[in-house]
Amino acid sequence: MQISVKAGDGDEAAIGANIVSGELALVTFETTSTRSNLKTERLPMTLTVDQARELANALTSVADAVEFVRANEFALP
């Protein structure tokens, strides 16, 4: 499985997952930043089902917070 997300400023994030067993997946996060001359960084890790769900919940929480700030027009420092 491979999912890529591209930001408006050209930065890109990709998440790849290879199922190792019924309980584990090898997940690789790859980011490319236009601000650092297209420097790509890879972060491989093995996650259990519970860890993958915890990570997904954390990312969803960040997205919810960003939407809240945008909807309420808060100024960020």
C-alpha positions in Angstrom: 0.0 0.0 0.0 1.3 3.5 -0.9 -0.3 6.8 -0.1 1.1 10.2 -1.1 0.0 13.7 0.0 1.3 16.8 -1.6 1.0 20.2 0.2 0.3 23.5 -1.5 3.9 24.6 -1.0 5.2 21.6 -2.9 6.2 19.5 0.1 5.3 15.9 -0.2 4.8 13.0 2.2 4.4 9.4 1.3 3.5 6.4 3.5 4.2 2.9 2.4 3.1 -0.2 4.2 4.1 -3.9 3.7 2.1 -6.4 5.8 4.6 -8.6 7.6 2.0 -10.8 9.4 -1.5 -10.6 10.9 -0.1 -8.4 13.6 2.7 -6.4 12.1 3.4 -4.0 9.2 6.6 -2.5 8.0 5.7 1.2 7.5 8.0 3.7 5.8 7.4 7.5 6.0 9.1 9.5 3.3 9.1 13.3 3.1 10.4 15.6 0.5 10.7 19.3 1.2 11.0 22.1 -1.4 12.4 24.3 1.3 15.5 22.1 1.7 16.3 21.7 -2.0 14.1 18.6 -2.4 15.8 16.8 0.4 14.1 13.4 0.9 14.1 11.7 4.3 13.0 8.1 5.0 11.9 6.8 8.3 11.2 3.0 8.3 9.5 1.4 11.3 7.6 -1.7 12.2 4.1 -1.1 13.8 1.6 -3.3 15.5 -2.0 -2.9 14.8 -2.5 -0.9 18.0 0.5 1.4 17.2 -0.8 2.0 13.7 -4.2 3.0 15.1 -2.6 5.3 17.7 -0.5 7.0 15.0 -3.6 7.4 12.8 -5.5 8.9 15.7 -2.6 11.3 16.4 -2.6 12.5 12.8 -6.4 12.9 12.8 -6.1 15.0 16.0 -3.6 17.3 14.2 -5.9 17.7 11.2 -8.8 18.5 13.6 -6.7 21.1 15.4 -5.7 22.8 12.1 -9.3 22.8 10.9 -10.4 24.4 14.2 -7.8 27.1 13.9 -8.8 27.8 10.3 -12.5 27.8 11.1 -12.0 30.2 14.0 -9.5 32.4 12.2 -6.9 32.3 15.0 -3.7 34.0 14.3 -0.7 31.8 14.8 2.7 33.2 16.0 
